[in-house]
């Protein structure tokens, strides 16, 4: 009798855990309200940086490249947003961070663009595969610059905020 009861309980727990896991997996996606898929790539010095390391903050996932004139034109706006909001308190997170995913193929050009454009945040990553970038494929990036804003739980709350729209949206999220 006890063995049967234990088996029933274990079966219930296993099926519940499995359902909960599937529910979480189903919520991962690219739409507003979905949990943003994990990204983990090397920075300019070869260190792996995970997107999930930034939980607790609002994060702009920015897809760009050194060879992309519209990206380079948008970079000063992102720099200004980073400087203005990096220590801010938001409704759903403390601080603002940028996780830059480069679609470059040449490391030196990527690093030079970071320096020249004064991209002062530390989360710069790339697999140096250009348009074949794993991150770009995972996020279905068709053009750059492209971005997504995620909240402290990693949930997508906005997409493709550029220029003053990025600042307005961040203002709307302040506590």
C-alpha positions as CSV (number, residue, x, y, z in Angstrom):
1,X,0.0,0.0,0.0
2,X,2.8,2.4,1.0
3,X,4.7,1.6,-2.2
4,X,1.7,2.2,-4.4
5,X,1.0,5.6,-2.7
6,X,4.6,6.6,-3.1
7,X,4.6,5.7,-6.8
8,X,1.4,7.6,-7.3
9,X,2.8,10.7,-5.6
10,X,6.1,10.4,-7.6
11,X,4.2,10.0,-10.8
12,X,2.1,13.1,-10.0
13,X,5.2,15.2,-9.1
14,X,7.0,14.1,-12.2
15,X,4.1,14.9,-14.5
16,X,3.6,18.3,-12.7
17,X,7.2,19.2,-13.1
18,X,7.2,18.1,-16.7
19,X,4.1,20.3,-17.4
20,X,5.6,23.3,-15.6
21,X,8.8,22.9,-17.7
22,X,6.7,22.7,-20.9
23,X,4.8,25.8,-19.9
24,X,8.1,27.7,-19.3
25,X,9.5,26.5,-22.7
26,X,6.3,27.6,-24.5
27,X,6.7,31.1,-23.1
28,X,10.1,31.5,-24.6
29,X,9.8,33.4,-27.9
30,X,10.2,36.6,-29.8
31,X,6.9,38.3,-29.2
32,X,6.2,41.0,-26.6
33,X,5.3,39.1,-23.4
34,X,7.6,36.1,-24.2
35,X,10.7,35.3,-22.3
36,X,13.7,36.3,-24.6
37,X,15.8,33.3,-25.7
38,X,19.1,32.9,-24.0
39,X,22.2,34.4,-25.7
40,X,25.7,33.4,-24.7
41,X,28.7,34.5,-26.8
42,X,32.2,35.7,-26.4
43,X,33.2,39.3,-25.8
44,X,36.1,41.1,-27.4
45,X,38.6,39.3,-25.0
46,X,37.0,35.8,-25.4
47,X,35.0,35.7,-22.2
48,X,31.5,34.2,-22.5
49,X,28.8,36.6,-21.5
50,X,25.2,35.4,-21.0
51,X,22.1,37.5,-21.4
52,X,20.7,35.9,-18.3
53,X,23.5,37.4,-16.2
54,X,21.6,40.7,-16.5
55,X,18.4,39.6,-14.9
56,X,17.1,42.3,-12.5
57,X,17.8,45.1,-15.0
58,X,16.1,46.5,-18.1
59,X,18.2,45.3,-21.0
60,X,18.4,46.5,-24.6
61,X,19.4,43.6,-26.8
62,X,21.0,45.5,-29.7
63,X,21.9,43.8,-33.0
64,X,24.3,45.9,-35.0
65,X,27.6,45.8,-37.0
66,X,30.6,48.1,-37.6
67,X,30.0,48.0,-41.4
68,X,26.3,49.2,-41.0
69,X,25.9,53.0,-41.5
70,X,22.4,53.1,-39.9
71,X,23.7,51.2,-36.9
72,X,26.6,53.6,-36.5
73,X,24.2,56.5,-36.8
74,X,22.0,55.0,-34.0
75,X,24.9,54.3,-31.6
76,X,25.1,57.8,-30.2
77,X,21.4,57.5,-29.2
78,X,22.1,54.2,-27.4
79,X,25.2,55.7,-25.7
80,X,23.0,58.6,-24.4
81,X,20.3,56.3,-23.2
82,X,22.9,54.1,-21.4
83,X,24.5,57.1,-19.7
84,X,21.1,58.5,-18.7
85,X,19.4,55.4,-17.5
86,X,22.1,52.9,-16.4
87,X,21.5,53.6,-12.7
88,X,17.8,54.3,-12.9
89,X,15.1,52.5,-10.9
90,X,12.3,51.1,-13.2
91,X,8.9,49.6,-12.5
92,X,10.4,46.2,-13.5
93,X,14.1,46.4,-12.8
94,X,16.9,48.3,-11.3
95,X,19.3,49.8,-13.8
96,X,19.6,49.7,-17.6
97,X,22.1,47.7,-19.5
98,X,22.9,47.1,-23.2
99,X,23.7,43.6,-24.5
100,X,25.2,44.3,-28.0
101,X,25.3,41.5,-30.5
102,X,27.6,42.3,-33.4
103,X,27.1,40.8,-36.8
104,X,30.7,41.5,-37.7
105,X,33.1,39.0,-39.3
106,X,36.3,40.9,-38.5
107,X,37.2,41.3,-34.9
108,X,39.4,44.3,-35.3
109,X,36.7,46.3,-37.1
110,X,34.2,45.3,-34.4
111,X,36.6,46.4,-31.6
112,X,37.5,49.7,-33.4
113,X,33.8,50.6,-33.9
114,X,33.2,50.0,-30.1
115,X,36.0,52.3,-29.3
116,X,35.3,55.0,-31.9
117,X,31.5,55.1,-31.0
118,X,32.3,55.2,-27.3
119,X,30.1,52.2,-26.5
120,X,31.0,52.1,-22.9
121,X,29.0,49.2,-21.6
122,X,30.7,45.9,-21.1
123,X,28.3,43.5,-22.8
124,X,29.6,43.4,-26.3
125,X,29.4,39.9,-27.9
126,X,29.8,38.3,-31.3
127,X,30.4,34.9,-32.8
128,X,32.0,36.7,-35.8
129,X,29.7,34.9,-38.3
130,X,28.1,38.0,-39.9
131,X,24.6,37.4,-41.1
132,X,25.1,33.7,-40.2
133,X,25.3,34.8,-36.5
134,X,23.7,32.3,-34.2
135,X,22.1,35.2,-32.2
136,X,20.7,36.8,-35.3
137,X,19.2,33.5,-36.4
138,X,17.8,32.7,-33.0
139,X,16.1,36.2,-32.9
140,X,15.1,36.1,-36.6
141,X,16.9,39.3,-37.3
142,X,16.3,40.4,-40.9
143,X,17.8,43.9,-40.8
144,X,20.0,46.0,-38.5
145,X,20.0,47.9,-36.4
146,X,17.3,45.9,-34.5
147,X,16.7,45.7,-30.8
148,X,14.4,44.3,-28.1
149,X,13.9,45.6,-24.6
150,X,13.5,43.0,-21.9
151,X,12.5,43.6,-18.3
152,X,14.1,42.3,-15.1
153,X,12.6,38.8,-15.6
154,X,13.8,38.6,-19.2
155,X,10.4,39.2,-20.7
156,X,10.3,41.2,-24.0
157,X,8.5,44.5,-23.3
158,X,9.3,46.4,-26.5
159,X,10.9,46.0,-29.9
160,X,12.9,48.2,-32.3
161,X,13.0,51.4,-30.2
162,X,15.2,53.9,-32.0
163,X,16.0,57.6,-31.5
164,X,13.7,59.5,-29.1
165,X,11.3,56.5,-28.9
166,X,13.9,54.6,-26.9
167,X,14.1,57.4,-24.4
168,X,10.4,57.9,-24.2
169,X,9.8,54.3,-23.5
170,X,12.5,54.1,-20.9
171,X,11.0,57.3,-19.3
172,X,7.6,55.5,-19.2
173,X,9.1,52.6,-17.3
174,X,10.7,54.7,-14.5
175,X,9.4,54.3,-10.9
